[in-house]
């Protein structure tokens, strides 16, 4: 689990800092962007806990 967590954390941080999936794939040495997408997921549940509602939204 340790290496997967490290790769997920690195991919998520790189994505958050504006790296492209191609850039992340190159760093993680993936041949397929589909593999990179597994590691570069955004955790929307955790994100929703820290974001403010959009101005004018009803939520």
PDB file with SEQRES, HELIX, SHEET and CRYST1 records, atoms N, CA, C and O in Angstrom:
SEQRES   1 A   59  UNK UNK UNK UNK UNK UNK UNK UNK UNK UNK UNK UNK UNK          
SEQRES   2 A   59  UNK UNK UNK UNK UNK UNK UNK UNK UNK UNK UNK UNK UNK          
SEQRES   3 A   59  UNK UNK UNK UNK UNK UNK UNK UNK UNK UNK UNK UNK UNK          
SEQRES   4 A   59  UNK UNK UNK UNK UNK UNK UNK UNK UNK UNK UNK UNK UNK          
SEQRES   5 A   59  UNK UNK UNK UNK UNK UNK UNK                                  
HELIX    1 AA1 UNK A    2  UNK A   16  1                                  15    
HELIX    2 AA2 UNK A   21  UNK A   28  1                                   8    
HELIX    3 AA3 UNK A   33  UNK A   39  1                                   7    
HELIX    4 AA4 UNK A   44  UNK A   48  1                                   5    
CRYST1    1.000    1.000    1.000  90.00  90.00  90.00 P 1           1          
ATOM      1  N   UNK A   1       0.828  -1.203   0.000  1.00  0.00           N  
ATOM      2  CA  UNK A   1       0.000   0.000   0.000  1.00  0.00           C  
ATOM      3  C   UNK A   1       0.864   1.255   0.000  1.00  0.00           C  
ATOM      4  O   UNK A   1       0.454   2.279  -0.546  1.00  0.00           O  
ATOM      5  N   UNK A   2       2.047   1.197   0.599  1.00  0.00           N  
ATOM      6  CA  UNK A   2       2.890   2.379   0.717  1.00  0.00           C  
ATOM      7  C   UNK A   2       3.268   3.000  -0.611  1.00  0.00           C  
ATOM      8  O   UNK A   2       3.195   4.219  -0.768  1.00  0.00           O  
ATOM      9  N   UNK A   3       3.673   2.179  -1.572  1.00  0.00           N  
ATOM     10  CA  UNK A   3       4.071   2.740  -2.868  1.00  0.00           C  
ATOM     11  C   UNK A   3       2.869   3.290  -3.624  1.00  0.00           C  
ATOM     12  O   UNK A   3       2.985   4.290  -4.332  1.00  0.00           O  
ATOM     13  N   UNK A   4       1.720   2.644  -3.480  1.00  0.00           N  
ATOM     14  CA  UNK A   4       0.525   3.151  -4.157  1.00  0.00           C  
ATOM     15  C   UNK A   4       0.098   4.493  -3.570  1.00  0.00           C  
ATOM     16  O   UNK A   4      -0.301   5.399  -4.303  1.00  0.00           O  
ATOM     17  N   UNK A   5       0.182   4.615  -2.255  1.00  0.00           N  
ATOM     18  CA  UNK A   5      -0.163   5.874  -1.597  1.00  0.00           C  
ATOM     19  C   UNK A   5       0.798   6.977  -2.023  1.00  0.00           C  
ATOM     20  O   UNK A   5       0.377   8.104  -2.280  1.00  0.00           O  
ATOM     21  N   UNK A   6       2.073   6.660  -2.098  1.00  0.00           N  
ATOM     22  CA  UNK A   6       3.069   7.630  -2.544  1.00  0.00           C  
ATOM     23  C   UNK A   6       2.779   8.087  -3.967  1.00  0.00           C  
ATOM     24  O   UNK A   6       2.821   9.283  -4.256  1.00  0.00           O  
ATOM     25  N   UNK A   7       2.487   7.144  -4.855  1.00  0.00           N  
ATOM     26  CA  UNK A   7       2.212   7.487  -6.250  1.00  0.00           C  
ATOM     27  C   UNK A   7       0.924   8.293  -6.370  1.00  0.00           C  
ATOM     28  O   UNK A   7       0.855   9.238  -7.156  1.00  0.00           O  
ATOM     29  N   UNK A   8      -0.102   7.927  -5.594  1.00  0.00           N  
ATOM     30  CA  UNK A   8      -1.365   8.666  -5.609  1.00  0.00           C  
ATOM     31  C   UNK A   8      -1.150  10.095  -5.107  1.00  0.00           C  
ATOM     32  O   UNK A   8      -1.637  11.050  -5.713  1.00  0.00           O  
ATOM     33  N   UNK A   9      -0.423  10.234  -4.003  1.00  0.00           N  
ATOM     34  CA  UNK A   9      -0.160  11.554  -3.437  1.00  0.00           C  
ATOM     35  C   UNK A   9       0.618  12.417  -4.422  1.00  0.00           C  
ATOM     36  O   UNK A   9       0.279  13.581  -4.636  1.00  0.00           O  
ATOM     37  N   UNK A  10       1.652  11.853  -5.017  1.00  0.00           N  
ATOM     38  CA  UNK A  10       2.451  12.610  -5.991  1.00  0.00           C  
ATOM     39  C   UNK A  10       1.604  13.027  -7.185  1.00  0.00           C  
ATOM     40  O   UNK A  10       1.662  14.178  -7.618  1.00  0.00           O  
ATOM     41  N   UNK A  11       0.819  12.102  -7.718  1.00  0.00           N  
ATOM     42  CA  UNK A  11      -0.014  12.414  -8.881  1.00  0.00           C  
ATOM     43  C   UNK A  11      -1.060  13.469  -8.550  1.00  0.00           C  
ATOM     44  O   UNK A  11      -1.286  14.386  -9.340  1.00  0.00           O  
ATOM     45  N   UNK A  12      -1.696  13.350  -7.398  1.00  0.00           N  
ATOM     46  CA  UNK A  12      -2.724  14.322  -6.996  1.00  0.00           C  
ATOM     47  C   UNK A  12      -2.127  15.709  -6.804  1.00  0.00           C  
ATOM     48  O   UNK A  12      -2.720  16.707  -7.213  1.00  0.00           O  
ATOM     49  N   UNK A  13      -0.964  15.771  -6.185  1.00  0.00           N  
ATOM     50  CA  UNK A  13      -0.316  17.077  -5.972  1.00  0.00           C  
ATOM     51  C   UNK A  13       0.145  17.690  -7.285  1.00  0.00           C  
ATOM     52  O   UNK A  13       0.003  18.894  -7.499  1.00  0.00           O  
ATOM     53  N   UNK A  14       0.694  16.864  -8.159  1.00  0.00           N  
ATOM     54  CA  UNK A  14       1.116  17.382  -9.463  1.00  0.00           C  
ATOM     55  C   UNK A  14      -0.083  17.905 -10.243  1.00  0.00           C  
ATOM     56  O   UNK A  14      -0.004  18.965 -10.864  1.00  0.00           O  
ATOM     57  N   UNK A  15      -1.189  17.172 -10.216  1.00  0.00           N  
ATOM     58  CA  UNK A  15      -2.406  17.597 -10.898  1.00  0.00           C  
ATOM     59  C   UNK A  15      -2.911  18.906 -10.309  1.00  0.00           C  
ATOM     60  O   UNK A  15      -3.305  19.814 -11.041  1.00  0.00           O  
ATOM     61  N   UNK A  16      -2.897  18.998  -8.998  1.00  0.00           N  
ATOM     62  CA  UNK A  16      -3.324  20.222  -8.321  1.00  0.00           C  
ATOM     63  C   UNK A  16      -2.458  21.427  -8.624  1.00  0.00           C  
ATOM     64  O   UNK A  16      -2.917  22.566  -8.538  1.00  0.00           O  
ATOM     65  N   UNK A  17      -1.211  21.182  -8.976  1.00  0.00           N  
ATOM     66  CA  UNK A  17      -0.290  22.265  -9.311  1.00  0.00           C  
ATOM     67  C   UNK A  17      -0.240  22.552 -10.808  1.00  0.00           C  
ATOM     68  O   UNK A  17       0.611  23.310 -11.275  1.00  0.00           O  
ATOM     69  N   UNK A  18      -1.163  21.937 -11.559  1.00  0.00           N  
ATOM     70  CA  UNK A  18      -1.295  22.276 -12.970  1.00  0.00           C  
ATOM     71  C   UNK A  18      -0.580  21.361 -13.946  1.00  0.00           C  
ATOM     72  O   UNK A  18      -0.558  21.653 -15.142  1.00  0.00           O  
ATOM     73  N   UNK A  19       0.004  20.270 -13.486  1.00  0.00           N  
ATOM     74  CA  UNK A  19       0.671  19.352 -14.408  1.00  0.00           C  
ATOM     75  C   UNK A  19      -0.370  18.637 -15.263  1.00  0.00           C  
ATOM     76  O   UNK A  19      -1.484  18.373 -14.811  1.00  0.00           O  
ATOM     77  N   UNK A  20      -0.004  18.334 -16.475  1.00  0.00           N  
ATOM     78  CA  UNK A  20      -0.902  17.592 -17.355  1.00  0.00           C  
ATOM     79  C   UNK A  20      -0.824  16.101 -17.013  1.00  0.00           C  
ATOM     80  O   UNK A  20       0.125  15.650 -16.371  1.00  0.00           O  
ATOM     81  N   UNK A  21      -1.825  15.353 -17.447  1.00  0.00           N  
ATOM     82  CA  UNK A  21      -1.783  13.907 -17.238  1.00  0.00           C  
ATOM     83  C   UNK A  21      -0.581  13.295 -17.930  1.00  0.00           C  
ATOM     84  O   UNK A  21      -0.005  12.329 -17.428  1.00  0.00           O  
ATOM     85  N   UNK A  22      -0.194  13.836 -19.067  1.00  0.00           N  
ATOM     86  CA  UNK A  22       0.996  13.347 -19.793  1.00  0.00           C  
ATOM     87  C   UNK A  22       2.246  13.562 -18.950  1.00  0.00           C  
ATOM     88  O   UNK A  22       3.095  12.675 -18.865  1.00  0.00           O  
ATOM     89  N   UNK A  23       2.365  14.728 -18.330  1.00  0.00           N  
ATOM     90  CA  UNK A  23       3.518  14.997 -17.453  1.00  0.00           C  
ATOM     91  C   UNK A  23       3.562  14.014 -16.290  1.00  0.00           C  
ATOM     92  O   UNK A  23       4.619  13.477 -15.957  1.00  0.00           O  
ATOM     93  N   UNK A  24       2.405  13.783 -15.675  1.00  0.00           N  
ATOM     94  CA  UNK A  24       2.330  12.867 -14.541  1.00  0.00           C  
ATOM     95  C   UNK A  24       2.665  11.450 -14.991  1.00  0.00           C  
ATOM     96  O   UNK A  24       3.394  10.731 -14.308  1.00  0.00           O  
ATOM     97  N   UNK A  25       2.129  11.054 -16.142  1.00  0.00           N  
ATOM     98  CA  UNK A  25       2.423   9.719 -16.681  1.00  0.00           C  
ATOM     99  C   UNK A  25       3.920   9.543 -16.902  1.00  0.00           C  
ATOM    100  O   UNK A  25       4.470   8.476 -16.632  1.00  0.00           O  
ATOM    101  N   UNK A  26       4.573  10.583 -17.389  1.00  0.00           N  
ATOM    102  CA  UNK A  26       6.019  10.496 -17.619  1.00  0.00           C  
ATOM    103  C   UNK A  26       6.779  10.316 -16.311  1.00  0.00           C  
ATOM    104  O   UNK A  26       7.707   9.510 -16.236  1.00  0.00           O  
ATOM    105  N   UNK A  27       6.389  11.067 -15.275  1.00  0.00           N  
ATOM    106  CA  UNK A  27       7.066  10.967 -13.983  1.00  0.00           C  
ATOM    107  C   UNK A  27       6.830   9.584 -13.362  1.00  0.00           C  
ATOM    108  O   UNK A  27       7.750   8.984 -12.806  1.00  0.00           O  
ATOM    109  N   UNK A  28       5.599   9.087 -13.461  1.00  0.00           N  
ATOM    110  CA  UNK A  28       5.270   7.787 -12.881  1.00  0.00           C  
ATOM    111  C   UNK A  28       5.649   6.628 -13.797  1.00  0.00           C  
ATOM    112  O   UNK A  28       5.494   5.461 -13.439  1.00  0.00           O  
ATOM    113  N   UNK A  29       6.143   6.964 -14.970  1.00  0.00           N  
ATOM    114  CA  UNK A  29       6.590   5.984 -15.965  1.00  0.00           C  
ATOM    115  C   UNK A  29       5.475   5.054 -16.425  1.00  0.00           C  
ATOM    116  O   UNK A  29       5.667   3.848 -16.577  1.00  0.00           O  
ATOM    117  N   UNK A  30       4.300   5.650 -16.643  1.00  0.00           N  
ATOM    118  CA  UNK A  30       3.166   4.891 -17.162  1.00  0.00           C  
ATOM    119  C   UNK A  30       3.176   4.936 -18.684  1.00  0.00           C  
ATOM    120  O   UNK A  30       3.502   5.962 -19.280  1.00  0.00           O  
ATOM    121  N   UNK A  31       2.823   3.841 -19.293  1.00  0.00           N  
ATOM    122  CA  UNK A  31       2.682   3.799 -20.753  1.00  0.00           C  
ATOM    123  C   UNK A  31       1.311   4.292 -21.176  1.00  0.00           C  
ATOM    124  O   UNK A  31       1.134   4.765 -22.299  1.00  0.00           O  
ATOM    125  N   UNK A  32       0.341   4.183 -20.279  1.00  0.00           N  
ATOM    126  CA  UNK A  32      -1.038   4.531 -20.613  1.00  0.00           C  
ATOM    127  C   UNK A  32      -1.543   5.660 -19.713  1.00  0.00           C  
ATOM    128  O   UNK A  32      -1.343   5.640 -18.498  1.00  0.00           O  
ATOM    129  N   UNK A  33      -2.198   6.638 -20.328  1.00  0.00           N  
ATOM    130  CA  UNK A  33      -2.819   7.727 -19.566  1.00  0.00           C  
ATOM    131  C   UNK A  33      -3.921   7.156 -18.669  1.00  0.00           C  
ATOM    132  O   UNK A  33      -4.186   7.698 -17.596  1.00  0.00           O  
ATOM    133  N   UNK A  34      -4.563   6.069 -19.101  1.00  0.00           N  
ATOM    134  CA  UNK A  34      -5.612   5.449 -18.284  1.00  0.00           C  
ATOM    135  C   UNK A  34      -5.073   4.984 -16.937  1.00  0.00           C  
ATOM    136  O   UNK A  34      -5.763   5.096 -15.924  1.00  0.00           O  
ATOM    137  N   UNK A  35      -3.868   4.473 -16.913  1.00  0.00           N  
ATOM    138  CA  UNK A  35      -3.240   4.070 -15.649  1.00  0.00           C  
ATOM    139  C   UNK A  35      -2.980   5.295 -14.788  1.00  0.00           C  
ATOM    140  O   UNK A  35      -3.200   5.265 -13.577  1.00  0.00           O  
ATOM    141  N   UNK A  36      -2.519   6.357 -15.398  1.00  0.00           N  
ATOM    142  CA  UNK A  36      -2.239   7.595 -14.663  1.00  0.00           C  
ATOM    143  C   UNK A  36      -3.517   8.152 -14.051  1.00  0.00           C  
ATOM    144  O   UNK A  36      -3.495   8.676 -12.937  1.00  0.00           O  
ATOM    145  N   UNK A  37      -4.628   8.043 -14.768  1.00  0.00           N  
ATOM    146  CA  UNK A  37      -5.896   8.567 -14.268  1.00  0.00           C  
ATOM    147  C   UNK A  37      -6.325   7.865 -12.982  1.00  0.00           C  
ATOM    148  O   UNK A  37      -7.022   8.461 -12.160  1.00  0.00           O  
ATOM    149  N   UNK A  38      -5.924   6.623 -12.799  1.00  0.00           N  
ATOM    150  CA  UNK A  38      -6.234   5.897 -11.563  1.00  0.00           C  
ATOM    151  C   UNK A  38      -5.565   6.592 -10.378  1.00  0.00           C  
ATOM    152  O   UNK A  38      -6.169   6.729  -9.314  1.00  0.00           O  
ATOM    153  N   UNK A  39      -4.343   7.022 -10.558  1.00  0.00           N  
ATOM    154  CA  UNK A  39      -3.586   7.654  -9.484  1.00  0.00           C  
ATOM    155  C   UNK A  39      -3.929   9.126  -9.301  1.00  0.00           C  
ATOM    156  O   UNK A  39      -3.765   9.659  -8.204  1.00  0.00           O  
ATOM    157  N   UNK A  40      -4.400   9.793 -10.345  1.00  0.00           N  
ATOM    158  CA  UNK A  40      -4.610  11.242 -10.307  1.00  0.00           C  
ATOM    159  C   UNK A  40      -6.071  11.617 -10.071  1.00  0.00           C  
ATOM    160  O   UNK A  40      -6.530  12.658 -10.542  1.00  0.00           O  
ATOM    161  N   UNK A  41      -6.791  10.785  -9.353  1.00  0.00           N  
ATOM    162  CA  UNK A  41      -8.190  11.085  -9.052  1.00  0.00           C  
ATOM    163  C   UNK A  41      -8.285  12.205  -8.029  1.00  0.00           C  
ATOM    164  O   UNK A  41      -7.409  12.375  -7.181  1.00  0.00           O  
ATOM    165  N   UNK A  42      -9.364  12.962  -8.128  1.00  0.00           N  
ATOM    166  CA  UNK A  42      -9.655  13.987  -7.136  1.00  0.00           C  
ATOM    167  C   UNK A  42     -10.679  13.408  -6.169  1.00  0.00           C  
ATOM    168  O   UNK A  42     -11.684  12.841  -6.598  1.00  0.00           O  
ATOM    169  N   UNK A  43     -10.435  13.544  -4.882  1.00  0.00           N  
ATOM    170  CA  UNK A  43     -11.360  13.054  -3.863  1.00  0.00           C  
ATOM    171  C   UNK A  43     -12.412  14.141  -3.610  1.00  0.00           C  
ATOM    172  O   UNK A  43     -12.219  15.022  -2.773  1.00  0.00           O  
ATOM    173  N   UNK A  44     -13.524  14.064  -4.345  1.00  0.00           N  
ATOM    174  CA  UNK A  44     -14.541  15.109  -4.287  1.00  0.00           C  
ATOM    175  C   UNK A  44     -15.233  15.182  -2.931  1.00  0.00           C  
ATOM    176  O   UNK A  44     -15.645  16.269  -2.526  1.00  0.00           O  
ATOM    177  N   UNK A  45     -15.376  14.070  -2.214  1.00  0.00           N  
ATOM    178  CA  UNK A  45     -15.986  14.111  -0.881  1.00  0.00           C  
ATOM    179  C   UNK A  45     -15.132  14.936   0.077  1.00  0.00           C  
ATOM    180  O   UNK A  45     -15.650  15.785   0.801  1.00  0.00           O  
ATOM    181  N   UNK A  46     -13.839  14.689   0.079  1.00  0.00           N  
ATOM    182  CA  UNK A  46     -12.955  15.447   0.966  1.00  0.00           C  
ATOM    183  C   UNK A  46     -12.861  16.902   0.522  1.00  0.00           C  
ATOM    184  O   UNK A  46     -12.777  17.805   1.354  1.00  0.00           O  
ATOM    185  N   UNK A  47     -12.876  17.124  -0.774  1.00  0.00           N  
ATOM    186  CA  UNK A  47     -12.822  18.484  -1.302  1.00  0.00           C  
ATOM    187  C   UNK A  47     -14.068  19.263  -0.909  1.00  0.00           C  
ATOM    188  O   UNK A  47     -13.969  20.437  -0.551  1.00  0.00           O  
ATOM    189  N   UNK A  48     -15.229  18.642  -0.966  1.00  0.00           N  
ATOM    190  CA  UNK A  48     -16.485  19.309  -0.622  1.00  0.00           C  
ATOM    191  C   UNK A  48     -16.503  19.768   0.829  1.00  0.00           C  
ATOM    192  O   UNK A  48     -17.186  20.735   1.166  1.00  0.00           O  
ATOM    193  N   UNK A  49     -15.764  19.087   1.682  1.00  0.00           N  
ATOM    194  CA  UNK A  49     -15.733  19.451   3.100  1.00  0.00           C  
ATOM    195  C   UNK A  49     -14.975  20.747   3.357  1.00  0.00           C  
ATOM    196  O   UNK A  49     -15.130  21.344   4.422  1.00  0.00           O  
ATOM    197  N   UNK A  50     -14.166  21.193   2.414  1.00  0.00           N  
ATOM    198  CA  UNK A  50     -13.349  22.386   2.647  1.00  0.00           C  
ATOM    199  C   UNK A  50     -13.650  23.558   1.719  1.00  0.00           C  
ATOM    200  O   UNK A  50     -13.079  24.635   1.890  1.00  0.00           O  
ATOM    201  N   UNK A  51     -14.521  23.375   0.757  1.00  0.00           N  
ATOM    202  CA  UNK A  51     -14.818  24.458  -0.180  1.00  0.00           C  
ATOM    203  C   UNK A  51     -16.014  25.264   0.282  1.00  0.00           C  
ATOM    204  O   UNK A  51     -16.881  24.765   1.000  1.00  0.00           O  
ATOM    205  N   UNK A  52     -16.048  26.510  -0.139  1.00  0.00           N  
ATOM    206  CA  UNK A  52     -17.193  27.365   0.133  1.00  0.00           C  
ATOM    207  C   UNK A  52     -18.208  27.217  -0.988  1.00  0.00           C  
ATOM    208  O   UNK A  52     -17.837  26.896  -2.118  1.00  0.00           O  
ATOM    209  N   UNK A  53     -19.492  27.447  -0.691  1.00  0.00           N  
ATOM    210  CA  UNK A  53     -20.498  27.389  -1.756  1.00  0.00           C  
ATOM    211  C   UNK A  53     -20.225  28.454  -2.820  1.00  0.00           C  
ATOM    212  O   UNK A  53     -19.679  29.519  -2.532  1.00  0.00           O  
ATOM    213  N   UNK A  54     -20.613  28.144  -4.029  1.00  0.00           N  
ATOM    214  CA  UNK A  54     -20.460  29.099  -5.136  1.00  0.00           C  
ATOM    215  C   UNK A  54     -21.378  30.275  -4.864  1.00  0.00           C  
ATOM    216  O   UNK A  54     -22.535  30.074  -4.495  1.00  0.00           O  
ATOM    217  N   UNK A  55     -20.886  31.520  -5.040  1.00  0.00           N  
ATOM    218  CA  UNK A  55     -21.760  32.698  -4.790  1.00  0.00           C  
ATOM    219  C   UNK A  55     -23.044  32.606  -5.619  1.00  0.00           C  
ATOM    220  O   UNK A  55     -23.007  32.367  -6.826  1.00  0.00           O  
ATOM    221  N   UNK A  56     -24.155  32.798  -4.954  1.00  0.00           N  
ATOM    222  CA  UNK A  56     -25.450  32.756  -5.623  1.00  0.00           C  
ATOM    223  C   UNK A  56     -26.067  31.373  -5.707  1.00  0.00           C  
ATOM    224  O   UNK A  56     -27.192  31.228  -6.186  1.00  0.00           O  
ATOM    225  N   UNK A  57     -25.350  30.353  -5.249  1.00  0.00           N  
ATOM    226  CA  UNK A  57     -25.922  29.004  -5.301  1.00  0.00           C  
ATOM    227  C   UNK A  57     -26.895  28.820  -4.154  1.00  0.00           C  
ATOM    228  O   UNK A  57     -26.857  29.569  -3.177  1.00  0.00           O  
ATOM    229  N   UNK A  58     -27.753  27.843  -4.264  1.00  0.00           N  
ATOM    230  CA  UNK A  58     -28.769  27.585  -3.237  1.00  0.00           C  
ATOM    231  C   UNK A  58     -28.321  26.584  -2.191  1.00  0.00           C  
ATOM    232  O   UNK A  58     -29.075  26.310  -1.257  1.00  0.00           O  
ATOM    233  N   UNK A  59     -27.123  26.025  -2.306  1.00  0.00           N  
ATOM    234  CA  UNK A  59     -26.661  24.999  -1.368  1.00  0.00           C  
ATOM    235  C   UNK A  59     -26.200  25.596  -0.078  1.00  0.00           C  
ATOM    236  O   UNK A  59     -25.779  24.870   0.823  1.00  0.00           O  
TER     237      UNK A  59                                                      
END                                                                             
